[in-house]
Amino acid sequence: MKSPFLVLFFLLLFFFLVDLYVARGVKTLYSSLSQDSFARYAVWVHWLFFGVTVVAYLIAFSGIFSFKNHENYRFFYFLFGLTLLFYIPKLFFGLFMLVDDVWWVLRKLYHVSGLSSFSRSEPYRPDRLAFLYRIGAVTAAVPFAAAAYGMLKGRWDFRVVNETLVSSKIPEAFNGFKVVQFSDAHLGSFFNNIKPVEEALKIMNSLEPDIIVFTGDMVNNYAAEAEKWIPYFKKLKAKHGKYAVLGNHDYGGYGQYSSADGKERNFDRLIEIISEMDFQLLRNEHAVIEKNQQRIDLLGVENWGIKPFPQLGDVNKAKAGSSSPFKILLSHDPSHWDAEILPRHRDIDLTLSGHTHGAQFGVELGNIKWSPVKYKYERWGGMYTEGEQKLYVNRGFGYIGFPGRVGMPPEITCFTLRST
């Protein structure tokens, strides 16, 4: 048996076991709320969704929708979203069932020991389970509603995060200078959703940026994903230019190609597209931003991440000839900051990164800041400071995999420089 089909077998087995266990709770819950006939219908619908899931996964693993065509991502995104939408709530509901079942087993053991007269006369005890199962259903509704919101609205709820950067190294001419950052566009995930992306681009222009910087992952895999977006991103305007670096996805390493040189041609075309969008791509080099005969240097490196991600970034090469007192570095992966920037490049004042997406899921309320991505990336979202050096991790403009964002809206960051 081939490995992909072994994965499919165990995945569907897992779904079946979850649905088999939860089906009893669904029947008990609806029996307590209505007629038994309605409970039967609820169980039928429950298994109908399982059947749809099985068919969808069989189609996904059959190869009908090839990864060579980026338009097919729509199907896989739908499948992944559907799975999260229905199976995470089922797991929550199942936990409440499990609590009751464990409690029953403990009481049964207590009875067998002769210390109690406890017995279980009916298998499911609907009269005593109703309250617990209703609480379980309400709890399960929370992740369902959150995932649904994230898919329908959350992924389009672009927010502007304003940050003020104060430093004595910032030249006086740059007091009030605005740097607008966005990252991780993943244009292949937007499909034909032109209007919400247009609105986000208008928001960027409304900030009246002095420069706009993009910190990598323009596409998921293929340059073709960005073709139709050229005229829209070309409309972005900044007084002192638009600059970009590459992210791990931009090299096309996750794609499938029909010819030996397909990956190379794909990469070359993406470089052309970024230029056609009027971005200056910085590949281990720097640009001088001048204003009133004063300057700051904008450094940009190729992707550098903890292996197996590419480690192509060369900061020394990017700094060659750089003489400004204030340096901003564009580096896609925030792990680059801890691994190389802090120990070896103390003259870089601000590093702008992305990459993490904030996992597209998390909680940020007051002093509470949590996302599951923190267990992989210590610096995953917002501003971090070590001594006089700062790192900012943008939470991402687009999305990949799960077609939504929950508690982690797409971000546009506006930095205002202040000299002291």
Summary of the structure (lengths in Angstrom):
residues: 420
radius of gyration: 26.2
end to end distance: 67.2
largest distance: 91.5
contacts: 1375
relative contact order: 0.13
helix: 48%
strand: 18%
